[in-house]
Amino acid sequence: MKKYTYTESKDTRSGFGAGLLEAGRQNENVVALCADLIGSLKMNDFIKEFPERFFQIGIAEANMMGIAAGLTIGGKIPFTGTFANFSTGRVYDQIRQSIAYSGKNVKICASHAGLTLGEDGATHQILEDIGLMKMLPGMTVINPCDYNQTKAATLALVNHEGPAYLRFGRPVVPNFTPADQTFEIGKAILLNEGTDVTIVATGHLVWEAIQAGEELERLGISAEIINIHTIKPLDEQAILNSAKKTGCIVTAEEHNRLGGLGDSVAQVLAQHFPTPQEFVAVDDSFGESGKPAQLMEKYGLNAASIVEAARKAITRK
């Protein structure tokens, strides 16, 4: 098992803030819009350096999406910012009609996704957003795992033509990917080679998958671990290559098991190489208020749950 270490933990939303600032420096057409959550989206540095390229829309998320779509007509590259729940569920009609349908070059950037929003509870903890966004034709869906990868993903979106959804979070998590990485949209990252089981993880569950791999190694099980940062377009070949080698697979995500990464992987396997699969995800329920770590444990989104799922998948080969 390849060893991964980290020197610091950071929140992925700060990676977005750093990436947005750098994107603004690299391309004068980059503009930012926010729905009254500047601090939460870490947009302050961008605003300080480029005040004329920032638009505070207020608590009017639907208007924000419409304005962003309009800005693209003049050649601007708008990055919208609010919580994941308000970035998707609240404004789905505007995204579908004004952005996705006409292929507008809007980058929908969503913080506080999943259960790790914590104490704000079920009304704010959207667990359906990946499914909502990946079903929109032409929409790219990205869910990076740490600060460095979120920053790199933000920068990559500047040169990506078309609508995109970038999902990140509130809690501090291990920052273990390289600071100088090149982010390739749609290209999975093989973190560890293995022979007994494939673990495909996204977002905050990638680090949990690494920890699970270490525990499985102690149990004599060789786990192949893949970081799927882009859920759409999905790197189907990476998944199939690994499944053919190991013969079983576990998907891990901070999302409802319906409509997320697991569903996408299952569709690939069903079409090309039927393989036993176990799902580590929220089991078709809403969240609740609580500390992020406690919620992740209660809903089975941690290394221990991945280990259990891996052992079950192996028995089904």
N, C-alpha and C positions, 0 to 999 in steps of 0.2 A: 504494500500500500504506500503510494507516494505521500510524503508528509507535507501538509500545508500549515503554515504558521502565519501569525499576524502580529504586528506591533501596536496596533490601535484598533478601536472600534469606533465607527462613525455611522450616522444615519444616512440612508441613501438619498433622502431629500436634499441634504447638503451637497451631495454629488451632483444633483441636478442644478443647484444654485451655482456651483463652481463651473459646471459645463455651460450653463446659459451665459455667464459672464464671458467666458472664453469664446463662445460662439458669436457673441456680439462684437468682440474684438476682431474676429476673423472675417465677418461678413456684415457689411453695413445695412443689409436688408433684413437682418434679424430684428424682430420686435417682440415685445412681451406684453401680455394682457393678464390681469389678475382679478379675481372676484372677491376682493376684500380680505385676502389671506396672504399678504406679502411676506410677513414673518414666517408663517408656516411653510410657505413654498420656497423660502430662502432666496427671494428675488432682490433683496436690498442692495447687494453689490452691483447688480445690473442697473438698477434704478439710479444709483449714485453716479455711475459712469456714463449712462446713456439716458438721462431723464426724458429727453425728447422722443425716445423710442419705447417708452412705457405708457400703458394705458390702464388706469384704474377704473374698472367697470362697476365696482360695487357688487352688492349681493343681487346680481342679475345675470346668472350663468348662461341663460338662453341668449340674451343679448350679446354676451361675450363671444359665443360661438358664431353668431351671425356677423358680428364685426370682424372677427378673425377671418371668416370666409371672404368678406369683402376686401380686406387688406391684401389678400393674395392676388386679386385682380390687378393691383398696382405693382406687383412684383415683390411684395414683402413676404417674409417667412415668419409667420406668427407662431409664438409658443404661448399657449394658454395655460393658466395655472389655478387649480383649486383642488379640494379633496376629491378622491376617486369617485365617491358616491355622487358628488355634484358634477363631476366631469363627464359622467356617463348616464346614470339612471335618471337624473333630473333633466337632462338636456338631450335625451336620445333622439327625439324627433328632429331637433335642430342639427345634430351631427349627421343623421341619416340624410336629411333633405338638402341641407346647405353645404355640407362638407363632403360626405362620402359619395353621394349620388353624382355630384359634379366633379369629383376628384380633386378637390381643393387642397393646396399644399399647406395644411394646418397641422401643427404638432400639438396634440392634446396631452398635456403633462399632468399627471394625477398623483398626488401625495396621499398619505394616510390610507393606503389600501389594506384590505384584509382585516383579520382579527387584531393585529398588532396596533391598530388605532387605540385599542385599550379601553380606558374608562368612559369614553364618549358613547359606547354601547352600540346595539344592533342597528339603530337608525342611521349611524354613520359608517359602520363597518361593512361596506359592500363586498360581497363574496361572489358576485355574479358578473363583474365588470369585464373580465377577460372573455367570457362567453358572449356578452353583448357586443363587444367590439370586434371580435374575430369573425362574427357572422356578417359584418358589413363588407360588401364587395370592395376590394381594393385597399382595405385598411390594414396597415402593418401594426403588429402588436408586440411590444417589447417589455420584458419584466426582468431587469438586471438584479444581480445578487448582492452587490456591495457598493460602497462609495465610489471607488475607482471605476467600476464598470458602468455605474449610472452616469458619471461624468463623461466617459467615453461614448456612451450611447447617445447622450444629448448632442455631443459634437457630431456624431455620425448622421444624425437626423438633419443637420443643416444641408448636407449634400444629397439627401434622399428626397426624391421628387414624389409627392403624393401624401395623402393623409396618414397620420401615424398616431398611435396611442402608446405613451410611455408611462409605465406604472412603477411607483416606488413607495417608500414608507417612512414612518415616523421613528421607530426604535433604532438605537445604536446596535449595529451588528459587526462582526469581525470584517475588517477590510483586508482581504487576502489576495485579491487579483492585482496584477502589475499596474503601477501608476502610468506606465508608458504604453499600455496595450493599444492595439488597433482593433476597433470594434467592427466586426463584419455582420451586418444585418442578415439574418437567416442562416448563420453558420454556427452550429453547435460547437462546444468546447469539451474535448475529452479530458477529464481531470485525472482519471485513474483507470488503467487497464485491468480487466478482470476476466474470469472465466466461468464463474458460477451463477451470477445474477447481474442484471443491468439496473442501475438506479438512475432515472432521468428526473432531474429536479430543476426548479425555476425559482427565482427571487430569493426570499429569506430561507427557503428550504434547501438551498444549495449547500450552505455551511452545515446544516443538520445532516445532509446526505454524506458529507465528508466525515463527520463524526461517526455516523452510522457505519461507514465503510471501515473505519478503524476498529470499531467494536466487532464487526463481522469477521475481520481478519483475526482477531483474538479467538473467535469461535471456529477458525479454520475455513472460513468462507471467503472466496475471492470475488470482490464486487467491482464491476466496471461502473464508473460514475461519470455522467454527462451533464454539463451545465447547459440547459436550454434557455438562453436569454431571449431568444426570439420565438414566440409561439406561433406567429404568422408573419411571413412564410416559415413553415416548420422544416427543419433539416431532416427530411425523411430518410435520406440515405444513411446518415449517422445512426439513426435509431435502428434501421433494418440491419446494418452491418453488425451492431452490437447484439441485437436480439438473436441473430443467426449464430453468433459465437457462444452466448451464454444460455440461450434457451428459455429464459424467463425475464420478466421486467417489472419494476416498481416505478410508478410515477409519484412525485411529491410536489405539492403546491399549496400555497396559502389562498385557497379558493374553494368554492363549492365543487364537489367531485363531478357535478353535472355541468358540462359546457366549458371546462377548462383545459389545461394541458393534457390531463389524463384521457379525456374524450378524443382529443386530436391524435394522440399516440395510438389509442385503441383503433381508430379509424384506419390509420396507416397499417397496423398489424393485421386487421381484418381483411384488408384489400390485398396485401402482399405476402404476409408471413404470419399466419395465426400463431399466437404465442401466449402462454399464461401471463396474466397481468394482474397486479394488485395496486390499489389506489390509496395513497396517503393524501387526504383532503378532508374538508368539512363535509360531513355526510348529510347533505340536503337539509340544512337548517340555517337559521339566522344565528348571529353571534349574541354576545351579551357584554355587559360592563365588567371590567376586571383588569388586572395587571396583564400586560402583554405576555409575559412568560407563563403566567398561570393559565391564560386562555389557550396558548399553544399546547400546553400539556393536556388540559381538559379535552380539547378537541382533537387530540392525537396528531399534532403537527410538529413532531420533534424527532430526534435521532432514534429514540427508543421505538417509536412507532414504525419508523423506516426499517429498523432491524427486524421487527416482528413481521412486517409485510414481506421482507426479503426471504425470511425463512419459510413463510407460507408459500410464496411463489415457487421456491425451489422444490417443495413437495409436490407441486402440480406438474412438474416437467414429465 
